[in-house]
Amino acid sequence: MSFALDIQKFAKKCVSNSDLVVRKVVLDIGRSLVEKTPVGNPSLWEGWEKGGAAKNQGHWLVKAGFVGEGYAGGHARANWQHSTGAPIQVDLVDARDKTGQPTIDKIEASIPQKAAGLVHYITNSVPYIQALEDGHSKQAPHGMVATTEVEFQGIVDVAVSKVSK
């Protein structure tokens, strides 16, 4: 094989590996955000049924109209959305996802095969997402984004290590 063909083969493998690494990093960040997002549990909300204090997660959910008879948690978890090029703006998903797997699957399906070189966004538009990020849930006292950000380099390192040399 000629040197030029060897270089072409190497370059093609680099591009392919870059796409694999970016896909894995985006998916793993999405997985982390989804799994760290609390699923509403009214038994943990101090006084939510009485209106609660503004700092209680229950108050945010009552105020936003997401709590009441037949309440099912998982609305914030179901609203993590992936896009490329521009963030999704206020496109709420009317769903509940207690396990997180359907949302993770949706994120994975939205990541293009040619993922390297694109700007990827993972957003959540529920009106109380900032309150959750700011620690208003006992289930995620340090938020979801902040803790995932701390883990970012490890997520990248794992993704790179899994790509064939």
Residue pairs with C-beta under 8 A, 6 or more apart in sequence:
1 9
15 116
17 163
17 164
18 116
18 117
19 113
19 114
19 115
19 116
20 159
20 163
21 116
21 156
21 159
21 160
21 163
22 115
22 116
22 118
22 120
23 111
23 113
23 115
24 158
24 159
24 162
24 163
25 155
25 156
25 159
26 82
26 107
26 111
26 115
26 120
26 122
27 104
27 107
27 108
27 111
28 155
28 158
28 159
29 122
29 148
29 152
29 155
30 80
30 82
30 104
30 107
30 108
30 122
31 100
31 104
31 107
32 144
32 147
32 148
32 151
32 155
33 80
33 122
33 124
33 144
33 145
33 148
34 77
34 80
34 97
34 100
34 103
34 104
34 107
35 100
35 104
36 140
36 143
36 144
36 147
36 148
37 76
37 77
37 80
37 100
37 124
37 132
37 140
37 144
38 57
38 76
38 77
38 132
38 137
38 139
38 140
39 73
39 74
39 76
39 77
39 98
39 139
40 57
40 61
40 66
40 67
40 71
40 73
40 74
40 75
40 76
41 73
41 139
42 48
42 49
42 58
42 67
42 71
44 57
44 137
44 138
44 139
45 52
45 56
45 57
45 58
45 61
46 52
46 53
46 56
46 58
47 53
47 56
47 58
48 56
48 57
48 58
48 59
48 61
48 62
48 67
49 58
51 59
51 62
52 58
52 59
52 62
53 59
54 60
55 136
56 136
57 128
57 131
57 132
57 136
57 137
58 67
60 127
60 128
60 131
60 136
61 67
61 128
62 68
64 126
64 127
64 128
66 75
66 128
72 96
72 98
73 96
73 98
74 95
74 96
74 97
74 98
75 95
75 96
75 126
76 124
76 126
76 128
76 129
76 132
77 96
77 97
77 98
77 100
77 103
78 93
78 95
78 96
78 97
78 102
78 103
79 92
79 93
79 95
79 103
79 124
79 125
79 126
79 129
80 103
80 107
80 122
80 123
80 124
81 88
81 91
81 93
81 106
81 107
81 110
81 122
81 123
81 124
81 125
82 106
82 107
82 110
82 111
82 120
82 121
82 122
83 110
83 120
83 121
83 123
84 112
84 118
84 119
84 120
84 121
85 118
85 119
86 121
87 121
87 123
88 121
88 123
88 125
89 125
90 125
91 125
92 125
92 126
95 102
97 103
107 122
111 120
112 118
128 136
132 140
132 143
132 144
133 143
133 144
133 145
133 146
134 143
135 141
135 142
135 143
140 147
148 155
